[in-house]
C-alpha cells in the first residue's frame, strides 16, 4: 500500500505542476480573446448602444492586464473571461440595436440609400 500511495502522490504532484505551467499561457490567450471581442464590440457601435457594458469590459480588461503583469495568472484569466463576456454582450446589444433601427426589408450589414 505504501508504494501505491507514493505513486498516487507523485501522479497528483505531476498533474498539479502540469496545470500550473499552462497558467501564464492560458491567461494570455484569455486576455487576447477579450481584447479582440472588445474591439469587435467597439466596431459594432457598442460604445453608444451599451456604454455601461463597455465600461465594465474595459475595467475588467485593464484589471486582467495588471494581474498578468503581477504574475497573478489565475486572476488575470478570470477577469479576462468576465471582460470577454461583457464585450460579447455589448456587441450583441449593438448588433440588435442596429438591426432594430434598420428599415424593414434591409439586408443586415447593408446601407439603405433611400
C-alpha positions in Angstrom: 0.0 0.0 0.0 2.8 2.4 0.7 4.2 2.1 -2.8 0.7 2.7 -4.3 0.2 5.7 -2.1 3.6 7.1 -3.1 2.7 6.6 -6.8 -0.6 8.3 -6.4 1.0 11.2 -4.6 3.6 11.5 -7.4 0.9 11.5 -10.0 -1.1 14.2 -8.2 2.0 16.4 -7.9 2.8 15.8 -11.6 -0.7 16.8 -12.6 -0.6 19.8 -10.4 2.7 21.0 -11.9 1.4 20.4 -15.4 -1.6 22.5 -14.7 0.5 25.3 -13.3 2.8 25.5 -16.3 0.0 26.5 -18.6 -1.4 29.2 -16.4 0.5 32.1 -17.9 -0.2 30.9 -21.5 -3.9 30.3 -20.8 -4.3 33.7 -19.1 -2.5 35.4 -22.1 -4.9 33.7 -24.5 -7.9 34.8 -22.4 -6.7 38.4 -22.4 -6.0 38.4 -26.1 -9.5 37.0 -26.8 -11.1 39.6 -24.5 -9.2 42.4 -26.4 -10.4 41.0 -29.8 -14.0 40.9 -28.6 -13.7 44.3 -27.1 -12.5 45.7 -30.4 -15.3 43.9 -32.2 -17.8 45.4 -29.8 -16.4 48.9 -30.5 -16.6 48.3 -34.2 -20.3 47.2 -33.8 -21.1 50.6 -32.1 -21.4 49.3 -28.6 -19.9 52.4 -27.1 -23.1 54.2 -27.8 -25.6 51.4 -27.5 -24.2 49.6 -24.5 -21.9 52.1 -22.7 -22.2 50.5 -19.3 -21.2 47.1 -20.6 -18.3 48.6 -22.5 -17.1 50.5 -19.4 -17.3 47.2 -17.4 -15.5 45.2 -20.1 -12.7 47.9 -20.3 -12.4 47.9 -16.5 -12.1 44.2 -16.3 -9.7 44.0 -19.2 -7.4 46.6 -17.5 -7.6 44.6 -14.3 -6.7 41.4 -16.2 -3.6 43.1 -17.8 -2.5 44.4 -14.4 -2.8 40.9 -12.9 -0.8 39.4 -15.8 2.0 41.9 -15.1 1.9 40.9 -11.4 2.1 37.2 -12.2 -1.4 36.5 -10.9 -2.4 34.4 -13.9 -5.5 32.7 -12.4 -7.0 36.1 -11.5 -6.0 37.5 -14.9 -7.7 34.7 -16.7 -10.9 35.1 -14.5 -11.0 38.9 -15.2 -10.3 38.4 -18.9 -13.2 35.9 -19.1 -15.5 38.4 -17.4 -14.3 41.2 -19.7 -14.9 38.9 -22.7 -18.4 38.1 -21.6 -19.2 41.8 -21.1 -17.8 42.7 -24.5 -19.7 40.0 -26.2 -23.0 41.1 -24.5 -22.2 44.7 -25.6 -21.6 43.6 -29.2 -24.8 41.6 -29.3 -26.7 44.6 -27.9 -25.2 46.9 -30.5 -26.0 44.5 -33.4 -29.5 44.1 -32.1 -30.0 47.8 -31.9 -28.6 48.3 -35.4 -31.0 45.6 -36.7 -34.0 47.2 -34.9 -33.1 50.6 -36.4 -32.8 49.2 -40.0 -35.8 49.8 -42.3 -37.9 46.7 -42.9 -36.5 44.5 -45.7 -33.0 45.9 -45.4 -30.3 43.3 -45.6 -28.0 43.0 -42.5 -24.8 44.9 -43.0 -26.0 46.9 -46.0 -26.7 50.6 -46.0 -30.0 51.5 -47.5 -29.8 54.5 -49.9 -33.3 56.0 -49.9 
